């Protein structure tokens, strides 16, 4: 039960980061001195796909995916938001 809840929370965070990355302008990533939009979309998309295939939260792919999503949410997203002010 706890494992399923943790896995669901991880999936929601990864999906949020992926959808947010897709919705941002490509030039904002370069202006914020971050990886390109394509790079972030590939990284986050692979994380979401891996999580859908391997639902275990302790899987190596899922752990890497959640770390990438957290880096995006904590570092990249605020930098882009400060430039675009949507």
C-alpha angles and dihedrals in degrees: 000000000000091000091053091049093049090048091050092050090049091050093050091051092049093046092048092051092047094049091046091050091052093050096055125091115259095229091057091067092054092044090052089051093240133127114292122274090249092054093050093046091051093047094046094040092053089049092053092045092049090049092052090051098041109034095183110110092212094059113120091234092051093048091051089047094052092047090053091048092049092049089051094047096044102036115015101037096054091047092052093043091054089057101042105032097201 
